Amino acid sequence: MKRLCDISDISMGATSAPDGDEARYLRLANIVEGQIVGDAVEGGSPVKGFDSQLRIDDILVRGRGPDLSAAMVGEQHVDAYPTVELFVIRVDRDVAEPAYVVAYINQPHIQANLAQGAQGTGFVRLNRPTLADLEIPLPPMIEQRMIGSLALEARQELTILQEIMERRKRLHSELLHRAMAKARAEDGNPQHGRITGLNDAQTSSDLLSAHTESTP
C-alpha cells in the first residue's frame, strides 16, 4: 500500500483574474460522478495556481461533495485550468496507472471514507491531507492497466446507456404530447352525425354520390 501523496503530486486548482477571457476553466459542476461533462468556461489569466494547467491523464477530484469523485483529463481539456474547488493529481506513471487510480478513488467505500474524513456534514469539503493520506494498493502495472481499462469501458457503457434512456424519454414525451394534442383537437371538433373512415372527407363524398345515384 502507498499513500496517494507518495505516488503523485497533488495541488489545488487556479484562481482567475476577475476580467478577461485568456484562459479556460473547468469548474466543480464539470465533474459529475467520475466523468468530465460540459465545456470549459472562459476566464481571466490565473493569478494563483497557474502551474495547475491540465495535461492529458491528469486526475481531477471534486473538493466539495457529497460527490467527491475523480475524473481523468482527456485531449479535449488539455491546457485548461481547474478552479480552486478541484484537486489536481499528477500520478508518477512509473508506479501507477492514472485510470487505475481514478477507478480506485471512485469505489463506493473509498468515497465514503473520503467523505468521513472531510469537513462539514451534508455538503462536505474535502481537505488535502485526507486526500494525500489515502492508501492505494499497487498491483503490477499490467493489472493496473487491465483494471483501469475495465473501469473506463464500464463508464463509457454507462454513458451510452444513459444517453439512450434520455433519448427514449424525450421520444416518449414527444409522442405523448402529440397524442394529447390530437385528442384535444378532436374533442374541440365533435364529429356528431358524420361517418368517418380512413379519410373522412373522401368517405363523406363517396356516401353522398352513392345516395344521389340511388335516388330515382
Phi, psi and omega in degrees: 000140176232145172287150182302323181290344179277343183241007183201163168264133182240126180220165175272166178286192187255158172251128184266156172297151184296335182232157175113169179220037184279347185223162176248144184229138169261133184252177178304320183293344180279347180252110185230114175049048172084016176214155178269124182238152176075182183257155173291151179255153181278148179201177180290168178301146180293136176255350178207139181076026183295341180279001180270008179307131194283143174244162178297139181074007167297156179246131175253134178237132178296135180268351178226151189240197018285346177279113178245034188286164180248149177219149182261138182281130176254186184300328184300330187246012175298139180079356172283169177244141170277150175281172185292351178278359182240146171263145175249124178247123178245104189281144171287107187293348178283340184238342184215147177263124183306317181297327177291316179298317177300314180298322180293313181298326185276000175296141183306319183287331176288320175301320178295320179295319178296317179296323180293325180274353181280170181266147177089172177234151182076270180266083190283159178239118180282134177255157184298317180303320179297317179292317182297326183275359179299125181269134184233127174288142183237088174290175177306151185304324181297324177287321177300316181296320180296314180296316179298319179295317178299319180295319179295318179297318178297319179295316180296319179296318179297320178298316179297315180297321179295321179292320178298315180297321179294319179293321177296320179298316179295321179296313180298321179296319180293317179297318178296318179300315180294318180296318179292322178296320179294320179295320179294321180295318180292325179292330179277350179231074183301145185256032184300135175079006180240149178255124184248156176219207179298326177229103189299315182295316181294320180298315180297320179295317180296319180295320179296319179295318179297321179293319181295317181293330183273353180274127181298000000 
